[in-house]
Amino acid sequence: MNAPRSSWPISSRYVTIINKLFQGLSPAQISPGHDEQRFWQELLSLEPDRTFLTRLLSTLSKDECLISHKLVLHALFTVCTMFAADRKGKETRGHAIDTLSIMLHTVLAKNLAGWEVMEIFANSVNEADRVFMEFVGMIADVLGDNNAPEALRHQVLQLAVVFMCSISQLSPGAYFLRRDLFPCIAKVITSPDTQRFTFEASLLLSILANFHKSDAARLNPYLQRIRDTQDTELMRKICWAAGFALDAAVKAYQEISDDSIPTFAKSVGALFTSLLPDRALVMQPLDVPRDFLKTQPIEATVSLLPVFEFLFFNPLFAQVLVDMIHKPSDNKQSAPVPPLAYNILSLSSYVLTHASSSASPRTLAYANLALNTLLVMSENAAIMSVFCKPASSKEAIRLCRQRLPLLPVPSSTRAPICALLDCCVLWLRHNLHKRLEVYTFTTCIWTCHRVIWYLQKERIRLEYDWLELWKAVVDLLGFLSGKLDSLVTTGGIERLVQETIRLLDLALRKADLILPTPTAVHEFIYEVVRSSAVIRKQTLLLESLGQPTSVDRGASLRSDSASNTLSRILSTAAYYEGKLTSAGTRSAKDAFRTVSKDIEQNGLHSAHNADDTDPPNHAEDVVSFIRVACTDGLALMS
């Protein structure tokens, strides 16, 4: 057998014994005269040298784990599981769990197949059921044991997270589906003694719920539990923990670049600072250098996943979320943390602004998760009812102002739904690239459509800088029609164009119901007229994209509907273009005045009415995010 690396110093009895085990010596050879049980007990009574053990296991090759060191790895795994489950043990339980965590973290990082994991830890695939169910049983028993020390329950909780994040979607993860851990995880979250571990507990729950979700959802007990639970205390604790985590994620962006809205005092201070000799030529950059964003968002942002899971699957969670908006914080000692609903909006603004700055799969996955969360919120009547009401000036939602062009400075009392629309504007503005994230753009358009639908349904005239949204939507259409041949996508452009046209059509037909003032209506109509050339290009774009190469009848019907919708928009634009031609306007100011005058005299011209049945919910589960969640969850446990 291969000996461990001799360059490492032998500095303790623990290191000596571990080295001998990996040299192939048996417990009887290492400790003659002692039975095997006593040998392992004495070993696990010693404080593990975590650095040594991590380095030793990390340097083993995959083949060494499967062949020459398989027996010792199997022995360590089964023995540590047994000692971790022993309620009579004291130090040995904690040391056994530490050893298991290091083993799983290092060995499962070797790109193993599911059967290879079974071979290494169970000694054979045939023994896997017994060995892994004992492991799962130990975790369930410790988590559910109110008499176990809090630190020990925390260790086991983290061990479970390490296992599930490391195993990802490999078959051994299914052993956690055979025994329902939801009750003991919920107990950790709601118990006063262990509620501070809610972050890890909710992360574990969401990772378990995502195990083979797309092909085995009906077999996953955690999904069903999330759907069915009525435990509002559990939900409040998850909101509380996620609120702190997302607040830290927002602050991490702000530490890179202070994007707070300037006050008079700050402006004067900055002026005097800039006049100092060593600062005279220094300017504060608005656009953050891309290198500074490589580590963003921080791993704690993964706490958005359990929030999304509960929002998507459990109707009661949305009510808990909005109830906590005006509930004062229980912690009077620390600085107040904004309500989770507001932190979701704030974080989304930063994630969506910078998503394409590094163009890494990780940042784009978080952007997709953020926008899907916003879409779920926009499709929920309980959330929209609260979001569309003016906020308290003490609850201002801080949004990203780290890239030009900046959003208009918001009113301190504007409705939170304005911040949600701003997040959509930020995504539309800053992510138009050759490698286009078509699905995420479509999700963004769906979100805007749903907000406008709710506003017109409830007859809410929203005080908002609507022109920013109209320009961003038109810029998207212009980009698609101008760059179609050079875009790198996985498809879906036709659907994106269709949905964007439907959004414009809905806004155009309902403008007088949702826009706050006649001036806002005039600005919107003028923007449509000014952009009519871009809108006309969508006719050719839809024709080129809608060639009969597919037997998808649904796609054909959507294409016909989009063509009719586009015709209505162009009819309205043509009407006002005719008015401008008749008036002989020579400047943008004159054109705006002409359009405004006609609307005031004749009302808003909108060609034909459309079917105004409630739109379908478009929110979808974010199955693909699980890889990122596992990677970040594992990093947090390191």
N, C-alpha and C positions, 0 to 999 in steps of 0.2 A: 504493500500500500504506500501511497505517497505520504511522506512526512510533512507536517506543517513547516512553514518557512522558518529556517533556523536563525535568520537575522533578527527575529523578534526577541527581546530580552525576557528571560524567565524570572519574573519578579514577584510571584506569589504562588501560594499553594493551588489556588484556583486555576491559574494559567498552566501550572505543571500538570494538573489532572486532565484538563481539557486537551492539552497537547498530546498526552499519552493516549487518550481516547481516539484522537484523530490519527495517531500512529498505528492504530489497529489493536491496541491492548484492551483486554476485557476488564470489567470491574474486578474480577477475581485476581487477575494478574497485577492490577494496580494496587489493590488493597487485600493482600492475602489474609485469610483468616476472618474476613468480614463477609457477611452475606450481602447479596446484591441490593436489597432494600436499604440496608444501613449505608452502603456506599453512596447511593443516590441521595439519601437524606443528608449525609455529611457534605456532599458536593453542593447541594442546594441550600445548605445552611451558610455557605460562604457568599460574601457579597460578589455578584458577578462583575467581572472586568468587562464592561460594555464595549469599550474601545477595542480591546483585544479581540473579543468574540466577533464583533462586527467586521473587523479587518480580516480575521481568519476566514469567516464564512463568505465574505465578499470576494476573496481571491480564489476560492474554489471554482473550478470550471463546472459547466453543466454536466459533463461526462463524469467528473469526479463525484458529484452529488448522486448521480444515478448508479454508479458502479462501486468505486473504491470506498466511498464514505456513506453509502446508503444506509448501512446497518446502524452506524452511530447516530446519524440524523434521525432515523426512525426511533431509535431508543430514547434520544433526548426529547423528541416530540411527545411520545406516549408517556414517558415518565413525568415530564413537566406538566402534562395535562392531568395526570393522576394527582400529583402533589398540589396543583392549583385548586383541585376540587376538594382537597382534604380540609375540612373545617377545623380540625385540631391543629393544623400547622399554623405557625405564626410567620416567622421570617421566610420559611421555605415557600410559602404560597406566593408572596411577592416576588421572590427570586425566580421561581418557576415561570411566572407570567412574564417577567422581564426577558428571560431566556427565550420563551416562545415568541415574543414580539420581535426580538432581534433575528431569530431564525426565519420567521415568516418574511420579515422586511428584506432580508438579504437573499435568501434562497429563491423566493418567488420573483425576484428581480431578474432572473436568469432566462427569461423568455421560454418558460416551460409550457408544454402542452398539459391538458387536464390529466391524462393518464400518467404523465411523468410526475406530477405533483402527488398523485396517489402512490406511485411506486416509492418515492422518496420518503414521504411521511408515514405511510401505512405499510411499507415494505412490499406490498403487492396490491394490485387492483382488487383482488378478492377480499382483502382485509379492510378496504377503504371505508365501507359502510360502518363497521364497528368502530374504527379509530376516529373517524371524523364526527360521528354522532356522539361519541364520548367527549370530543372537543367542544362541539356545539352545546351539549348538555352541561358541561362545566361552565361555559359562558352564561347560559341561561340561569343556572343555579346561583352563581355569584351575583349577577345583576339583580336577581329577584330576592336576594337574602338581605332583609333589613338589618340583620345583626352583623353582617360583614362590615369591616371598616370601610369608611368612605373612600379612602385612598386606594384600597384594593378593588372596590367596584369601579373606580375611575380607571385603574390599570386594565381591568378586563374589558371595559368599554372601549378603550383605545386599542386593545388587542383585537377586538372584533372589527373595528374600523380598519386596522392594518390588514387583517386577513381579507376582508371584502374588497378593499381598494387594490390590494396586490393581486388577488385572484381575478379581479375584473369580471369577465363573463365566462370564465372557464368552468367546466362542469363541477368541480368540487364546491363551488359557491352554492349549488343547489341543496347542499346539506342544511343550509340555514333556512331553506324553505320547508323542510320536513318538520321543523319544530318552530312553532310560532313564538317569536321573541317579543312581539308587540307589547304584551302586558308588562314584561319586566323593563322594557325600554321606556314605556310610558311612566312606570313607577319611578325610574331615575329622574325623568323630567319633572314630575309633579311633586316629588318628595322634597320637603324643605331642606333636608340634609344633603341632597345630591342635585338640586336644581341648577347649581352652578355648572354642571356638566351637560347642560341642555344642548349646547352647540354640537358637541360630539355625538350626543344621543340622537338628535334630529338628523344629523348628517348620516349616521348609520342607518336610520330608518329610511331615508330617501334612497340610499344606495341599495339597500335590500329591496325596496319597492321597484327599483329599476333593473333588477337582475332578470335578464331575458324577457324584458317587458313586452317587446314586439311580438314574440312567438309563444310566450307562455304566461300571458297576463292572468288568465283564469286560474292558473295554478299558484299564483303568488299571493300568499295570505296577507302580506303587508299592504298591497294595493287595496284589497278588500277592506282591511282595517282602516286605512286612511279614508276610504269612501264612507264607511259606516259610523265611525266614531262620533259621538256627541259630547265628548269630553272638552268643554270649553276651557277648562283650566290648563289642559295639555296644550291647546292651541295658543292660549295667552303666553305661556312660557316659551313656546317656539317663536312667537312674535317678539318677545322680549329679547331672547338670545340673538335672533337674526338682526334685530334693530341695532344692537351693539356692534355686531360684526360688520354690517353694512356701513355704519357710521365710521368705523375704523377704515373701511375701504375708501370712503369718500375723502377722509382726511389724508390718506396716503397720496391721492391725486393732488390735493391742495398743498401738500408739503413740497411737491415738485415745483409748483408755480402758484403763487398767491393770486387767485383770480377773484378776490372779493370785490364788490362794487365800490369804487372809490368814494370816499367821503371828502368833505371840504378839508378837514384836518389832515387826512392822508395825502391829499393832493398838494397842500402847502408843504407838508413834510418832505414829500418826494421832490418837489421843486428845489428846496434848500439843499437836499442831499445831492441832487444832480449838479449843483453849483460848486460843490467841493472840488478842489484841484484834482484829486484822484478819481473823481466820478463824473467829471464834466462830459466825457465822451462815452459814458456808459449808458446804454438804454436797456430797459427791462423788456425782454422779448415777450410777445404775446403768444406766438405759436411755440409750444414746447418742443424742444429737440426730440427726435424719435428715440434716440438712445436712452433718454430719461424714462421712456414709457415701456421699456422692454419687460419690466417686472410688474407692470400693471395689467389688470387689477390684481391686488394681492390675493393670496390663496383663501383668505377668510371670506371672500366674495362668494365662495361655493355655498354659503348659507342661504343664498337666494334659491337654490334648488329645492330644499324642503318647503320653502314658502310657496314656490310655484306648484309643487305637487299637491299641497293642501288646497290652494286656490283653485286648481284645475279640477280636482276630484271631489272636494267636499264643499257643498254650498254654505255650510255654517261658518266656515273659516273666514269668508269674506265679511260676514257681520262682525266677527271678533276683531278683524283687522280694522274696520272703520270705528268700532266702539272704542278702540285704544287710541284713536287720534286725539281725543280731548280728555283722556284719562291721565291725571298727573303721574309722574314717575314715582315708583315706590322707593327709589334710592335718593335720599335727600342729601347724601354726603358728596356725591360726585356731580360733575357738570351734567345738566340735562341732555338727554339724547333725543333727537326728533322722533316722532312716531314712525313706526316701521313703514307705513304707507308713504310717508314723505321721504324717508330714506331710500325707498325703492326708486322714487322719481329722481331724487338727487343723484344717486349712483348711476342710474340709467343714463342720465345726461352726460356723465363723464365717459362711461363705457362706450356709448354710441358716438360721441364726438371723436374719440381716439381709436375706434375699432380698427380702422384701416391704416393707422399710422405705422404699425409694425406688420400688419397683414398676416399675423401668425394665426394658425388654426385655433389656438386657445382664445385669443382676444375676440375673434369672430364668433366663436362658440358662445362666449359670454354675451356678445351683442345680440345674438339670436335668442338666448335665454331671456335677456332683459326685454326685448321687444315682444316676445311671446307672453311674458308676464304682464306687460302693459296691455296687450290685446285681451288677455283674460280679464283684466280689471275693467277694460272698456266695455266688455260684454256682460258685466255683472251690474244689475240694476241697483243693488244695495250700495256698491262702491260709487257708481256714477251719481247717485242721489246726493251723497255727501260731497263728492269731488266738485260738483257743479255749484256749490254754495260758497259765498265769499269766506275766506279764511281769516283767522285772527292775525293781527299784525305781529303777534309774538311767535307765530308759527310759519314765518316766511320759509319757502322752500328754495334752498340755494342750488342753482344750476351752473353747469360748466360754462366758463367764459375764458377758455384757454386757447381758442382758435378763432381767427377772423373768418368771416364777418361775425361780430358779436350779436347776440340776441338783444333786443331792446331792454332797457332797465325795467323790471316789472314793478307793478304796484305791490305794496306790502300786504294788501288785503285781497288780492285777486284770487279767484277760485283755483283750487289745486288742479282742475282739469286743464287749465292753461299750461301748467308745468308739463303735464303729460303730452300735450300737443307740441310744446317746445322740444321735448325729447325726440319726437318724430321729425321735427324740422332739422334738428342737429344731425340726425342720421341721414336725411335726404341731402343735406348740404355737403357733408364731409366724407361721403363714401362712394361717390361716383367715380369708379375706377374701371380700367379695362377688364380686370378680373372681378366681375360684378356679382355680388351676393344677391342673386335674384330672389330667392325665397325670403330672405330677410327684408328686402325692399317690399315684397308683396305683403308680408306681415305688417309692415309699417303702414302701407296704404289701407289695409283692412282696418287697422286701429283708428286711423283718421276717419274713415268712412263710418265706423261704428259710433264714434264720438258725435259726428255731425248728425247721424241718424237719431241718436238719443236726444240731442238738443232740439231738433225740429219736432220730435214726437212729444216732448215735454214743453214745447213752446218757450225755450230758454234763449234769450238774446244774450250771448256771452260777450262780456267786455274782454277783448283779446286783440293782439296785434295780428289780425287775420292776414294781412298782406304778406307777412313773412311766410306763412304756410302756402298761400297761392303761388308765390314766386318759386318756392322750393318744389312744388308739384309740377309746375310748368317746366322748370329746369330739368327735372327728371325725364319728362317727355322729350324735351329737346335733346338730351344726352342719348336717349334710346334711339331716336330717329337719326341722329348724326353719327353715332358710333357703332351701329348695329353690326357691321361687317367685321369690326375689330374686337368685339367683346369676347371674352373667354368665360363661358358659363356652362352649366350642366342642363340648360333648357329652362323653359318657363317664362321666356320673354313675352310671348304672346299673352299669357295670363296676366303678367304684370301690367302690360299696356291696357288690357281690357279693364282691369280693376281700377287703374288710375283714371281712365276715362269715366268710369261709373262714379268715382269719387267727385270729379269735377261736375258731372251732370247733376248729382244729388245736391251739391252745394249751390249750383246755379238755380235749380228749381226751388230750393228752400231758403235762398239767401235772405229774403225779407223776414223769415221766421227765426233765424239764428244770429244774424249780424246785429250789433248793438245800435247802430245809427244809420241814417240814410247815407252819410258819407262813406261808411264802411261798405255799403252795398254798391255805391258808385265806384269805389276803388276796385272792388272785385270785378264788376262788369268791365271796367276799363282795362283791367289786367287780362281778362279773357280776350277782349278785342285786340289789345296790343300783341297778344301771343297767338293770334289766329293762324299765322303762318306755321308755327310749330304744331298747333293742333291739327291743321289740315294734313300735315305730313303723316299723321297717325293713320290716315286712310290707306295710304300706300304701304305703310308699315304693316298694318293688319292684313292687307292683301298678300304681301310677300310672306308673312309668317303663317297665314292660314291656308296654304296650299293643301289640296286634298291628299295628303300623304298618310293620313291616319283614319282608322275606322271608329275613332272615339266620337260617338254621336253627341255626348255631353260637350265636348270641345267645339263641335260644329254649332250647337245651339248657343254656346257662350259667344262664339264669334259673331253670329247673326245679331244677338242682343247688343253686343258692343258696337256693331256697325250702326244700329238704330240709335243707340245712345249718342254716338259720335255725331250723327246727323243732327240730332237735337241741339247739341252744343254749337255746331257750325251754323245752324239756322239762326240761333240767337246772335252769334258773332256777326253774321252777314247782315242781320237787321240793323245793328248799330253801326256797322261799317258803311252801310247805305246812308245813314243819317250824317255820318262824318263827311262823306263825299258830297252830299247835298249842301252841307253847311260850309264846305270849302275850307275846312280847318287847316292851319299851317303849322301849328305847334302842338306839343303834347298838352300844354295847359289849355289851349282852345279845345282840343279833342276831349279832354276830361270834362270841361265845362259843358260841352255839347251833350255828352252821354248823360251827365248828371241832370241836365235840364229835361231831357226826354223822359228819363225815369220818373222825375218829379211830376211831369205833366201826364204821362200815360201809364205809369206803373212799370213794373219789371216785365219785359218781354221774354217769355219762355215758351218755346214751341212745344205744344202737346204735353200732356201729363203722362207719367209712366206708372208702372205697377209699383205701388208703395206698400206692399206686404213686408212684414218684418224680415230683415235679411237673416240668413243662416249664421250660426256661430262658426267662425273659422278657426278658433283656437285649437291647436294641436299639441299633443304631448311632445316633449323635447327628448326623445329617446336617444338621439345622437350625443347628447351632452354628457352621458355617463362616463365616457373615457376621460374627459377633462375633470369631472368631479372626482374620479378615483385618483388621478394624478395629483390634484391639489389636496385632496383629503390625506393622501399618503405623505405629502410634503409637510402638512401641518402636524402629523404624528411623529415626525423625525426629531 
